[in-house]
Structures are given as C-alpha cells and as structure tokens.
Amino acid sequence: MSFISGIKAQQPSVTEEEIELNLTPIMNMFLVLVPFLVSMAVFAHMAIIEVNLPQDAAGQTKGPKSKDLKLTVVVASDGYSIVLGDSIYTSLPLVNGKHAADSLRKNLEQIRPVLNNKDQLIVAVNDGISFEKIVDAMDAGRGSGFTKLSLSGGAPIEDKKK
C-alpha cells in the first residue's frame, strides 16, 4: 500500500446532500406582485396625454405642406398668446397673477369654426414655464374641440416682441 492511498483510506467519506430549494415564498410574492403591476399599468395609461411631437430639428413636422394657417397657443410667463399663421390673433394677459385657461378655451372655441384645419393646435412653450401651465393650455385646447395637439419648444412670440 502506498502512502497516498493510505491517507485516502483514513479520511471519512464526504457525501453531498442535495439541498431542496423552497420556492413557496417567491411564488407567493409573484402572486401578489403581478396583479398589482398589471393594475398600475392601466392607471398609468389613463394619465397619458397624447401629443404629436416635431420630427426634425427645425420643429416642423415632415409630410405634405399645406397652405392652411396653423393655430398656435404660446405659453409665456406673461400669459397666453394665440398666433394664427405668422400674426398674433390675441393676447391673454395674466389674471390675478395666474394664466387664464378659461379665457383661452373661450377664444379657441371662437376661432375654431373659421379654421380650415379644425383639429390641429400647436402649443408652443418658452423656457421656465411650469408643467401645470402647459397641461392647462393643452386641456383648454382639448376642451374647445381640438383633437390633434402638438407640443413645440422655443415659442416664436418672444422674438417678435423684442
């Protein structure tokens, strides 16, 4: 008998036991987690406002160009301005330090029947405007019957005032 075989004979044999994983707690967690996540996905979808964003860097959408005048609502720190084509249709100053969303909706309802493109409204926003004021302008547009809302940055009205 060799030296190495004698050492192996003296060592006790080690048998590996199979450890059985208990998956019940993980399955219970998924049983609660999956319906919760599915229900939250439905609520998150209901809170989305669908808008059409510009496609190129210039801020204009791609596609066929029409000669119809575009209606734009400019949300600025001093109030709303409604721009028809390249000219200012009306300006709505702040009322008691707040944006007048009801006046905006009434003005949009008045101008909508004379437009060729009765569904499209562009909301142009300057820097530093709170999200709440943007959503108020979009809600006023939807409330006055516009279904295709586009969001644009860098409102053109500020450049014309300077």
LINHU-V222851 format. One record per pair of residues at least 4 apart in sequence whose ideal C-beta (glycine too) atoms are under 6 Angstrom apart, sorted by the first residue. I is the first residue (numbers start at 1). J is the second residue. D is the distance in whole Angstrom. If there is no record, write none. Layout:
i->I j->J d->D
i->I j->J d->D
This chain:
i->1 j->5 d->6
i->1 j->6 d->6
i->23 j->27 d->6
i->29 j->33 d->6
i->30 j->34 d->6
i->51 j->149 d->5
i->51 j->151 d->5
i->52 j->150 d->4
i->54 j->59 d->5
i->54 j->61 d->6
i->55 j->61 d->5
i->55 j->62 d->5
i->59 j->152 d->5
i->68 j->116 d->4
i->68 j->117 d->5
i->69 j->84 d->5
i->69 j->85 d->4
i->71 j->84 d->6
i->71 j->121 d->6
i->72 j->83 d->4
i->72 j->122 d->4
i->72 j->124 d->5
i->73 j->82 d->6
i->73 j->123 d->5
i->73 j->137 d->5
i->74 j->81 d->4
i->74 j->124 d->5
i->74 j->155 d->4
i->74 j->157 d->4
i->75 j->125 d->5
i->75 j->129 d->5
i->75 j->133 d->6
i->75 j->134 d->6
i->75 j->137 d->5
i->76 j->126 d->5
i->79 j->92 d->5
i->79 j->93 d->4
i->79 j->94 d->5
i->80 j->92 d->4
i->80 j->104 d->5
i->81 j->88 d->6
i->81 j->91 d->5
i->81 j->157 d->5
i->82 j->89 d->4
i->82 j->90 d->5
i->82 j->107 d->6
i->83 j->88 d->6
i->84 j->89 d->4
i->90 j->107 d->6
i->92 j->100 d->5
i->92 j->103 d->5
i->92 j->104 d->6
i->95 j->100 d->5
i->99 j->133 d->5
i->101 j->136 d->4
i->101 j->140 d->5
i->104 j->140 d->4
i->105 j->140 d->4
i->105 j->143 d->5
i->105 j->144 d->5
i->108 j->144 d->4
i->109 j->144 d->4
i->112 j->118 d->6
i->112 j->145 d->6
i->119 j->147 d->5
i->119 j->148 d->5
i->120 j->148 d->4
i->121 j->141 d->4
i->121 j->146 d->4
i->121 j->149 d->6
i->122 j->150 d->5
i->122 j->152 d->5
i->123 j->137 d->5
i->123 j->138 d->6
i->123 j->151 d->5
i->124 j->152 d->4
i->124 j->155 d->4
i->125 j->129 d->5
i->125 j->134 d->6
i->125 j->153 d->6
i->126 j->155 d->5
i->126 j->158 d->6
i->129 j->133 d->5
i->138 j->149 d->6
i->139 j->143 d->6
i->141 j->146 d->4
i->141 j->149 d->6
